[in-house]
Amino acid sequence: MMPVPTTHVGSLPRTQKVVDFIFAREREEPFDQVDFDAAMAEAVDDTVAKQVAAGVDIVSDGETSKISYATYVKDRYTGFSGDSPRNAPADLKQFPSFLKRLAEDGGTPQYARPMCTGEVKSRGQGELEKDIANLKAAMEKHGVERGFMNAASPGVISLFLQNDFYPTRDAYLAALADAMKAEYETIVAAGLDVQLDCPDLALSRHMLFNDLSDAEFVKIADAHVEALNHALADVPAEKVRVHICWGNYEGPHVCDVAMDTVFPTLMATKARYVLFETSNPRHAHEWTVFRDRKAEIPGDKVLVPGVVDTTTNFVEHPEVVRQRIERFTEIVGADRVIAGSDCGFGTFAGFGSVDPEIAYAKLNALSEGAAMAQG
């Protein structure tokens, strides 16, 4: 029997050299573009080498060149300016002393979140093409056959870069879908899988829509999926991964919407691969949703459960990883499971709760556990 393949959600720790370059660009400080590009290429090569050493089968570029998985679009598309007010997740508001501690300890990343103040249009795919070239060169050098590249979904852009231009939320989503379409297609045309990061299908419930009922929120999430699927109209589903997320932060998470509530929404995405949290203490029990609703999982869907947590420095025992994987192989079979991580290890440049060396130790534990797993 073949071992269960391994991957992760995408972002990985960046070096200080990379972080310094990214924040120079973020602050509009002078920097040498040639040196910037060389630093990114070098870092991606190193990141892919470390993934290979940890036993990861399906690799990424670690989102090396991006300030974050969502707000990078402000650098690649027109229509964004200024900054927007911060809104803490509802669970952190319930525990103000913890929220205060996070803020004082530097536990919340500082970066611009501009508003949409004009028409959203692509500035061209030049930056993306550099990312693609770096990843493909590293894959070839290190003998990796399969890679993926992250891209922001229309919904997550609307969550973090909120609308102050289009007449309605739906109009904004439609504009974002039209603008992002070429990005998704460019990634797939290069021979990579595209991963759409979709915390808007879960995290936004307790960040932006906590005044709504679950039913009202699901209608919004379904509209987000409709916009996403529109943007993916010309991309084969077998080249698409979608990641749902409740927020990659250590916190109480007592306001997280249940997987059971958003399950049909997730299954409606035009993606063969669905990535989701199932290791952290708030969502580890929800593997039973997939067991109990097996009949609602489309036959072409591949499940990519997070079998290592990304918010603590505990390194999972490979036996724990094996057990987590086998819960899903028993539901859909080993040929429809890939072992993944709950979220990214470098969601924001220069910020991460997991030590970089421990992040790769976790990926190594992931691959060891996957090698032990049975269908």
HELIX and SHEET records of a PDB file:
HELIX    1   1 GLN A   16  GLU A   26  1                                  11    
HELIX    2   2 GLN A   33  ALA A   53  1                                  21    
HELIX    3   3 VAL A   73  ARG A   76  1                                   4    
HELIX    4   4 ALA A   90  LYS A   93  1                                   4    
HELIX    5   5 PRO A   96  GLU A  104  1                                   9    
HELIX    6   6 GLY A  126  LYS A  141  1                                  16    
HELIX    7   7 PRO A  154  PHE A  160  1                                   7    
HELIX    8   8 ARG A  169  ALA A  189  1                                  21    
HELIX    9   9 PRO A  199  LEU A  201  5                                   3    
HELIX   10  10 LEU A  203  MET A  207  1                                   5    
HELIX   11  11 ASP A  214  ALA A  231  1                                  18    
HELIX   12  12 ALA A  237  LYS A  239  5                                   3    
HELIX   13  13 MET A  259  MET A  267  1                                   9    
HELIX   14  14 ALA A  284  GLU A  286  5                                   3    
HELIX   15  15 TRP A  287  ASP A  292  1                                   6    
HELIX   16  16 LYS A  294  GLU A  296  5                                   3    
HELIX   17  17 PRO A  318  VAL A  332  1                                  15    
HELIX   18  18 ALA A  334  ARG A  336  5                                   3    
HELIX   19  19 PRO A  356  MET A  372  1                                  17    
SHEET    1   A 6 ILE A  58  VAL A  59  0                                        
SHEET    2   A 6 ARG A 146  ALA A 152  1                                        
SHEET    3   A 6 ASP A 193  CYS A 198  1                                        
SHEET    4   A 6 VAL A 240  ILE A 244  1                                        
SHEET    5   A 6 TYR A 273  PHE A 276  1                                        
SHEET    6   A 6 VAL A 302  PRO A 305  1                                        
SHEET    1   B 2 PHE A  80  SER A  81  0                                        
SHEET    2   B 2 MET A 115  CYS A 116 -1                                        
END                                                                             
